[in-house]
Amino acid sequence: FIPKGFDKTLAQFSVDEKNNISHRFKALELAKIILKILNKG
């Protein structure tokens, strides 16, 4: 699978490159921030 706008397959991406375009990674990063805030309260 070659993501739109890229010239290589997902298997060829580094972990950092995958995380940069991954909606799951972005959602988990946001959840981590929210949980830290809730844990302080």
Summary of the structure (lengths in Angstrom):
residues: 41
radius of gyration: 14.3
end to end distance: 43.4
largest distance: 45.6
contacts: 65
relative contact order: 0.11
helix: 68%
strand: 0%
